[in-house]
Amino acid sequence: MYSLSAFRSYDIRGIRQQDIDEEFGARLGYVLWKHMLSKVDTPRILIVWDVRLANNILIEETLKWFASAGIEQVEVYGRDERFPAYPYGICSTSMAYHLWLWEMDYTIIFSASHNTSEYVGMKIVDREMKYIKTADLKKMFEQWEDAVIWDEMPTIISHETDKMNTLFADMHQRFSSLYSSDTSLPKITFDYSNGAWVHYEQDFLTQDTLDVDHFVHINNVPDSNFSNHESDTSRFANYEQLISEIQANGSDFWFMFDGDVDRIWMCLPNGRVVTGDVILAIIAKQLLESGKADELWSREIFQEVFCSRVIRDIVDKYNGNLHIVRVWRWAFVDEVIEKNGLIAGETSAHILFKEYGTIEVPLLALYYIIKEVQNFDSAQDMIEAYMPYVRGQILHFVCDDKDAAIQAVKEKYAEYPQLTIDGVRVEWPDRWFTVRKSGTEPVIKVWLEWETQEIYDRVLWDITQFLESLGAEEE
């Protein structure tokens, strides 16, 4: 059994044996090969895998079609004797972007991102690390032609590259500069969410050459069931069990990574969650102030419509240029590259760095955050400075007609300034709210930010009541 709903806005993702099954994998293998062959005569293909064991069946069925279509060899990366349950290795999405930018014709990332353990899926990127449009793949999928699927597999070889060592050498130089300063450094707990960080990135953060006494590592064993908590960094409930851990071990703050490691969120001992847009503001300040922006010939900062007003505050203060774009990495990466973006980010904490080819590099984000902490007496003081506005978490409303609900919001608040590139963002000089539809779930999302708690509560109640009157139901 499978469902065409598995074709999401920018990836392929669904519940195993409900939305995606073995037949889906076989058909998709045919579609992928047909697409690749239309672009490259003999494409060089690499597959990488996060920690979801259920993806193994999807990988094998896809590879069987590759073999029947004449592909003799496929490369993999991340095989490790420490993790025998993963014959195709373990590799984070962010590391996949870095290692094969401009090197592989196609990289297939078998991952369901931050979704719960019953989900499987994949993302397909080209040599520029741009997503292959799932709408095109879906159209080809629906035009499936019966083909003989062999039980044979293509030859699987381990890919070799020096790019990881180069990245780690660069990161080590940066981190070493922090630890050689006289400023006291924060103690940090890293929560790996039992995901793909457990391999390469954790190896870096546990190097003896770093001052690892400042680091505490938890949930750092691969677990396809995500037994300790879900790997969705945007759900505040996933932080609850770990706040006590920070308080117990005396950490100044804590970083949590999602399952495929292309997002990073931060939490303080008092339970305050620091979202990706605040992290973007911290990094933007570092780049604009330090001279790195001039070195890279760009002062262009990109945020999506859910991001905090603090980014505009920082960009204005340090003479940058702000661009507001729609949510979804795939939707704005072309624009960021075309306009020479220095950095781009989402509230979900996808943060793309120009200096590494406009891709996510969470280790680099971590470096800039630690560097900025040194300008304050504590991490708490830093976050207070970067979170001056009242805000909560993103609210999710299940809605049968998402477009109609958003249109109704536009009409209700028609007298106020609106940005409509992605849903509707109603924005004043020091306040805003956004309502937009999810591209991967049957929900609309609401977020707002205001200068006082009283006004925030009143506006939130007003928006919630209005959406419920339209038949939407808060999750």
C-alpha positions as CSV (number, residue, x, y, z in Angstrom):
1,M,0.0,0.0,0.0
2,Y,1.2,3.5,-0.8
3,S,-0.1,7.0,-1.2
4,L,0.8,9.8,-3.6
5,S,0.6,12.1,-0.5
6,A,4.1,10.9,0.2
7,F,5.2,13.5,-2.5
8,R,5.6,16.5,-0.3
9,S,6.6,20.1,-1.2
10,Y,10.3,19.5,-1.2
11,D,10.9,15.8,-0.4
12,I,9.3,12.4,-0.3
13,R,8.1,11.4,3.1
14,G,5.3,9.3,4.7
15,I,4.4,6.6,7.1
16,R,5.9,3.2,6.3
17,Q,3.6,0.6,4.9
18,Q,0.8,3.2,4.7
19,D,2.2,6.0,2.5
20,I,5.4,4.3,1.4
21,D,6.0,0.6,0.8
22,E,8.1,-1.8,-1.3
23,E,6.2,-1.1,-4.5
24,F,6.6,2.6,-3.9
25,G,10.3,2.1,-3.6
26,A,10.5,0.1,-6.9
27,R,8.5,2.6,-8.8
28,L,10.4,5.5,-7.4
29,G,13.7,3.8,-8.4
30,Y,12.4,3.7,-12.0
31,V,11.3,7.4,-11.8
32,L,14.6,8.5,-10.3
33,W,16.7,6.7,-12.9
34,K,14.6,8.0,-15.8
35,H,14.9,11.6,-14.4
36,M,18.7,11.3,-13.9
37,L,19.3,9.7,-17.3
38,S,17.5,12.7,-18.9
39,K,20.0,15.0,-17.4
40,V,23.3,13.1,-17.3
41,D,24.4,10.2,-19.6
42,T,26.1,8.2,-16.8
43,P,25.2,9.8,-13.5
44,R,27.4,9.4,-10.5
45,I,25.0,8.5,-7.7
46,L,25.6,8.4,-3.9
47,I,23.1,7.4,-1.2
48,V,23.3,8.3,2.4
49,W,21.2,7.2,5.3
50,D,20.1,8.7,8.7
51,V,19.3,6.3,11.6
52,R,15.9,5.2,10.5
53,L,16.2,1.4,10.1
54,A,12.9,1.2,8.3
55,N,14.4,3.1,5.4
56,N,16.5,0.0,4.7
57,I,13.7,-1.6,2.7
58,L,13.1,1.6,0.7
59,I,16.8,1.8,-0.1
60,E,17.0,-1.8,-1.3
61,E,13.9,-1.6,-3.5
62,T,15.2,1.6,-5.1
63,L,18.6,0.0,-5.7
64,K,17.0,-3.1,-7.3
65,W,15.5,-0.9,-10.0
66,F,18.8,0.9,-10.5
67,A,20.3,-2.6,-11.2
68,S,17.6,-3.6,-13.6
69,A,18.0,-0.3,-15.4
70,G,21.6,-0.9,-15.9
71,I,23.3,1.0,-13.1
72,E,26.2,-1.1,-12.2
73,Q,27.6,1.0,-9.3
74,V,26.3,3.2,-6.5
75,E,28.4,4.8,-3.8
76,V,27.7,5.0,-0.1
77,Y,29.3,6.9,2.8
78,G,29.5,6.4,6.5
79,R,29.9,2.7,6.9
80,D,31.3,2.1,10.4
81,E,32.0,-1.0,12.3
82,R,30.6,0.7,15.4
83,F,27.1,0.6,13.7
84,P,26.7,-2.8,12.0
85,A,22.9,-2.4,11.7
86,Y,23.5,0.3,9.1
87,P,25.0,-1.4,6.0
88,Y,24.7,1.8,4.0
89,G,26.3,3.9,6.7
90,I,25.0,6.9,8.8
91,C,25.4,10.4,7.6
92,S,23.7,13.7,8.5
93,T,21.9,15.7,5.8
94,S,24.2,18.7,6.5
95,M,27.3,16.6,6.1
96,A,25.9,15.2,2.9
97,Y,25.5,18.7,1.5
98,H,29.0,19.6,2.4
99,L,30.8,16.5,1.2
100,W,29.3,16.2,-2.2
101,L,28.6,19.7,-3.3
102,W,29.9,19.9,-6.9
103,E,31.1,16.3,-6.7
104,M,28.2,13.9,-7.2
105,D,25.7,14.2,-9.9
106,Y,22.9,13.1,-7.6
107,T,22.8,12.4,-3.8
108,I,19.8,10.6,-2.4
109,I,19.4,11.3,1.3
110,F,17.2,8.6,2.9
111,S,15.7,10.5,5.8
112,A,12.3,11.6,7.1
113,S,13.9,14.6,8.7
114,H,12.3,15.6,12.1
115,N,9.2,13.4,11.8
116,T,8.4,10.6,14.3
117,S,9.8,7.1,14.0
118,E,7.0,5.6,11.9
119,Y,8.0,7.9,9.0
120,V,10.4,7.1,6.1
121,G,11.5,9.2,3.2
122,M,14.1,10.7,1.0
123,K,15.4,13.9,-0.4
124,I,17.2,14.0,-3.8
125,V,19.6,16.8,-4.6
126,D,21.8,17.6,-7.6
127,R,25.5,18.5,-7.7
128,E,24.6,22.1,-6.5
129,M,22.7,20.6,-3.5
130,K,19.4,21.9,-4.9
131,Y,16.3,19.7,-4.4
132,I,14.9,17.8,-7.4
133,K,11.3,19.0,-7.7
134,T,9.0,16.4,-6.2
135,A,6.2,17.6,-8.5
136,D,8.2,16.5,-11.5
137,L,8.9,13.1,-9.9
138,K,5.3,12.6,-8.9
139,K,4.2,13.3,-12.5
140,M,6.6,10.7,-13.8
141,F,5.6,8.3,-11.0
142,E,2.0,8.5,-12.1
143,Q,3.1,7.6,-15.6
144,W,4.8,4.4,-14.4
145,E,5.5,1.8,-17.0
146,D,5.7,-1.9,-15.9
147,A,9.3,-3.1,-15.8
148,V,11.1,-6.2,-14.7
149,I,12.6,-5.6,-11.3
150,W,15.6,-7.8,-10.5
151,D,16.6,-9.2,-7.2
152,E,20.2,-8.2,-7.9
153,M,21.7,-5.1,-6.5
154,P,24.3,-2.8,-8.1
155,T,27.8,-2.9,-6.7
156,I,28.0,-0.8,-3.6
157,I,31.3,0.9,-3.0
158,S,32.4,3.2,-0.1
159,H,33.0,6.7,-1.3
160,E,36.3,8.3,-0.2
161,T,36.7,12.1,0.2
162,D,39.1,14.4,2.1
163,K,36.4,17.1,2.4
164,M,35.4,16.1,5.8
165,N,38.9,16.3,7.1
166,T,39.2,19.7,5.6
167,L,36.0,20.9,7.2
168,F,37.0,19.5,10.6
169,A,40.4,21.2,10.3
170,D,38.7,24.5,9.7
171,M,36.3,24.0,12.5
172,H,39.1,23.0,14.8
173,Q,41.0,26.2,14.1
174,R,38.0,28.3,14.8
175,F,37.1,26.5,18.1
176,S,40.7,26.5,19.2
177,S,40.7,30.3,18.9
178,L,37.8,30.4,21.3
179,Y,39.4,28.2,23.9
180,S,42.7,30.0,23.7
181,S,41.1,33.3,24.9
182,D,41.0,34.5,28.4
183,T,37.2,34.7,28.5
184,S,35.5,32.0,30.5
185,L,33.7,29.6,28.2
186,P,30.2,28.2,28.7
187,K,29.5,24.6,29.6
188,I,27.3,23.1,26.9
189,T,25.1,20.0,26.8
190,F,24.6,18.5,23.4
191,D,21.4,16.5,22.8
192,Y,21.9,14.4,19.6
193,S,18.2,13.2,19.6
194,N,19.6,9.7,18.9
195,G,20.0,10.8,15.3
196,A,22.7,11.1,12.7
197,W,24.9,13.5,14.7
198,V,26.1,10.4,16.6
199,H,28.7,9.7,13.9
200,Y,30.8,12.5,12.3
201,E,29.8,15.7,14.2
202,Q,30.0,14.0,17.6
203,D,33.4,12.7,16.6
204,F,34.5,16.3,16.2
205,L,33.0,17.5,19.4
206,T,34.7,14.8,21.4
207,Q,38.2,15.3,20.0
208,D,40.9,15.3,22.7
209,T,42.3,18.5,21.1
210,L,39.2,20.4,22.1
211,D,38.5,21.4,25.7
212,V,35.9,18.8,26.0
213,D,35.4,19.3,29.7
214,H,33.0,22.0,28.7
215,F,30.9,19.6,26.7
216,V,28.3,17.1,27.9
217,H,26.8,14.6,25.4
218,I,23.4,12.9,25.8
219,N,21.1,10.8,23.6
220,N,24.2,10.0,21.5
221,V,23.5,6.4,20.5
222,P,21.7,5.7,17.1
223,D,18.1,4.8,17.8
224,S,15.6,4.6,14.9
225,N,12.7,4.8,17.4
226,F,14.0,8.0,19.0
227,S,13.2,6.5,22.4
228,N,14.2,9.4,24.5
229,H,12.1,12.0,22.7
230,E,11.0,12.9,19.2
231,S,13.6,14.6,17.0
232,D,11.4,17.6,16.1
233,T,13.2,20.7,17.4
234,S,10.2,22.9,16.9
235,R,8.0,21.0,19.4
236,F,8.8,22.4,22.8
237,A,7.5,19.3,24.5
238,N,10.6,17.5,23.3
239,Y,12.7,19.7,25.6
240,E,10.9,18.9,28.9
241,Q,12.8,15.8,30.0
242,L,16.2,17.5,29.3
243,I,15.8,20.8,31.1
244,S,16.4,19.0,34.4
245,E,19.5,17.5,32.9
246,I,21.0,20.9,32.2
247,Q,20.1,22.1,35.7
248,A,21.7,19.0,37.2
249,N,25.0,19.1,35.4
250,G,25.4,22.9,35.6
251,S,25.4,23.6,31.9
252,D,25.0,27.2,30.7
253,F,22.8,26.1,27.8
254,W,22.0,23.1,25.7
255,F,21.8,22.5,22.0
256,M,19.4,20.0,20.4
257,F,19.7,18.7,16.8
258,D,17.0,17.1,14.8
259,G,17.2,13.6,13.5
260,D,19.0,14.3,10.2
261,V,21.1,17.2,11.6
262,D,20.3,20.1,9.4
263,R,18.6,22.1,12.3
264,I,20.0,23.3,15.6
265,W,18.0,24.8,18.5
266,M,19.2,26.1,21.9
267,C,17.7,26.0,25.4
268,L,18.6,27.7,28.7
269,P,18.5,26.1,32.1
270,N,15.3,28.1,33.0
271,G,13.5,26.3,30.1
272,R,13.6,29.2,27.7
273,V,13.8,27.8,24.1
274,V,15.9,29.8,21.6
275,T,14.5,29.3,18.1
276,G,16.4,29.4,14.8
277,D,15.6,32.9,13.9
278,V,17.3,34.2,17.1
279,I,20.3,32.0,16.3
280,L,20.2,33.6,12.8
281,A,20.3,37.1,14.4
282,I,23.3,36.2,16.5
283,I,25.2,34.8,13.6
284,A,24.3,37.7,11.3
285,K,25.6,40.1,13.9
286,Q,28.9,38.2,14.1
287,L,29.3,38.2,10.3
288,L,28.4,41.8,9.8
289,E,30.5,43.1,12.7
290,S,33.6,41.0,12.4
291,G,34.5,41.9,8.8
292,K,33.6,38.4,7.5
293,A,30.8,39.9,5.5
294,D,33.2,42.2,3.7
295,E,35.6,39.3,3.2
296,L,32.8,37.4,1.5
297,W,31.6,40.4,-0.5
298,S,28.1,40.3,0.8
299,R,25.9,42.0,3.4
300,E,22.7,40.3,2.2
301,I,20.7,38.6,5.1
302,F,17.7,36.4,4.3
303,Q,15.0,35.5,6.7
304,E,11.7,33.7,6.2
305,V,8.3,35.1,7.1
306,F,8.2,33.5,10.6
307,C,11.4,35.2,11.8
308,S,11.6,37.6,14.7
309,R,11.8,41.4,14.4
310,V,15.2,41.2,16.1
311,I,16.8,40.2,12.8
312,R,15.8,43.5,11.2
313,D,17.1,45.3,14.4
314,I,20.5,43.6,13.9
315,V,20.7,44.1,10.2
316,D,19.8,47.8,10.5
317,K,22.3,48.3,13.3
318,Y,25.2,46.7,11.5
319,N,24.4,48.0,8.0
320,G,23.2,44.9,6.3
321,N,20.5,44.4,3.8
322,L,17.4,42.3,4.8
323,H,15.4,40.2,2.5
324,I,12.2,38.4,3.6
325,V,11.4,35.2,1.7
326,R,9.0,32.3,2.0
327,V,9.5,29.3,4.2
328,W,11.2,26.1,2.9
329,R,14.8,25.8,2.1
330,W,14.2,24.6,-1.5
331,A,11.9,27.6,-2.1
332,F,14.4,30.3,-1.4
333,V,17.9,28.9,-2.0
334,D,18.0,29.9,-5.6
335,E,17.1,33.5,-4.7
336,V,19.8,33.5,-2.0
337,I,22.5,32.4,-4.4
338,E,21.3,34.7,-7.2
339,K,21.4,37.7,-4.8
340,N,24.7,36.8,-3.3
341,G,23.3,36.1,0.2
342,L,25.7,36.1,3.1
343,I,23.5,34.0,5.3
344,A,19.9,32.7,5.1
345,G,17.8,31.1,7.8
346,E,14.4,29.9,9.0
347,T,12.8,29.8,12.4
348,S,13.1,26.0,12.2
349,A,16.9,26.6,12.2
350,H,17.8,25.7,8.7
351,I,20.7,28.2,8.4
352,L,22.7,28.4,5.2
353,F,26.2,29.9,5.0
354,K,27.6,31.4,1.9
355,E,31.2,30.6,3.0
356,Y,30.4,26.9,2.5
357,G,28.4,27.1,-0.7
358,T,25.0,28.2,0.7
359,I,24.4,25.1,2.8
360,E,23.8,24.2,6.4
361,V,26.9,23.8,8.6
362,P,25.6,23.4,12.2
363,L,29.2,23.2,13.6
364,L,29.8,26.7,12.2
365,A,26.5,28.0,13.8
366,L,27.7,26.6,17.1
367,Y,31.0,28.4,16.8
368,Y,29.4,31.8,16.2
369,I,27.0,31.3,19.1
370,I,29.8,30.5,21.5
371,K,31.8,33.4,20.2
372,E,28.9,35.8,20.8
373,V,28.4,34.5,24.4
374,Q,31.9,35.9,25.1
375,N,30.5,39.5,24.7
376,F,28.1,38.9,27.7
377,D,28.3,37.9,31.3
378,S,26.3,34.8,30.6
379,A,24.3,33.0,27.9
380,Q,21.2,34.1,29.7
381,D,22.2,37.8,29.3
382,M,22.9,37.2,25.6
383,I,19.5,35.7,25.0
384,E,17.7,38.4,26.9
385,A,19.4,40.9,24.5
386,Y,18.3,38.9,21.4
387,M,14.8,38.1,22.6
388,P,13.3,41.5,23.7
389,Y,9.9,40.7,22.3
390,V,7.1,38.5,23.8
391,R,6.5,35.3,21.8
392,G,5.4,31.7,22.3
393,Q,5.8,28.6,20.2
394,I,4.4,28.1,16.7
395,L,0.8,27.0,16.9
396,H,-0.6,24.3,14.6
397,F,-4.3,24.3,13.4
398,V,-5.7,21.3,11.5
399,C,-7.8,22.8,8.7
400,D,-9.7,21.3,5.8
401,D,-9.3,24.3,3.5
402,K,-6.0,26.0,4.3
403,D,-6.1,28.5,1.4
404,A,-9.6,29.7,2.4
405,A,-8.6,30.2,6.0
406,I,-5.5,32.2,5.0
407,Q,-7.6,34.3,2.7
408,A,-10.1,35.0,5.5
409,V,-7.3,36.2,7.7
410,K,-6.1,38.5,5.0
411,E,-9.6,40.0,4.7
412,K,-10.0,40.3,8.5
413,Y,-6.8,42.3,8.9
414,A,-7.0,44.1,5.5
415,E,-6.6,47.6,7.1
416,Y,-3.0,46.7,8.3
417,P,0.2,46.4,6.3
418,Q,0.6,42.8,4.9
419,L,3.3,40.7,3.3
420,T,1.7,37.9,1.2
421,I,4.7,36.0,-0.3
422,D,3.9,33.0,1.9
423,G,0.5,33.0,3.6
424,V,0.1,36.4,5.3
425,R,2.4,38.4,7.6
426,V,0.8,41.4,9.2
427,E,3.6,43.7,10.3
428,W,4.0,46.9,12.3
429,P,7.3,48.6,13.2
430,D,7.6,46.6,16.5
431,R,5.1,43.7,16.2
432,W,3.9,41.1,13.7
433,F,2.0,37.9,13.3
434,T,2.1,35.3,10.5
435,V,-0.4,32.7,9.3
436,R,0.8,30.3,6.6
437,K,0.0,26.8,5.5
438,S,2.4,23.8,6.0
439,G,3.8,22.2,2.9
440,T,4.2,18.8,4.5
441,E,1.3,18.6,6.9
442,P,-2.5,19.2,6.8
443,V,-2.2,22.2,9.1
444,I,-1.9,26.0,9.1
445,K,0.8,27.5,11.3
446,V,0.5,30.7,13.4
447,W,3.2,32.7,15.1
448,L,3.3,36.2,16.5
449,E,5.5,38.5,18.4
450,W,4.5,41.6,20.4
451,E,6.1,44.2,22.7
452,T,4.0,43.4,25.8
453,Q,2.5,40.2,27.2
454,E,-0.9,41.8,27.6
455,I,-1.2,42.7,23.9
456,Y,0.3,39.4,22.9
457,D,-2.3,37.5,24.8
458,R,-5.1,39.6,23.4
459,V,-4.0,39.3,19.8
460,L,-3.4,35.5,20.2
461,W,-6.9,35.0,21.6
462,D,-8.4,37.0,18.7
463,I,-6.5,35.0,16.0
464,T,-7.3,31.7,17.7
465,Q,-11.0,32.4,18.1
466,F,-11.2,33.6,14.5
467,L,-9.5,30.4,13.1
468,E,-11.7,28.2,15.2
469,S,-14.8,30.0,13.9
470,L,-13.6,28.9,10.4
471,G,-13.5,25.2,11.6
472,A,-9.8,25.0,12.3
473,E,-8.8,23.0,15.4
474,E,-5.6,23.6,17.3
475,E,-3.4,20.5,17.7
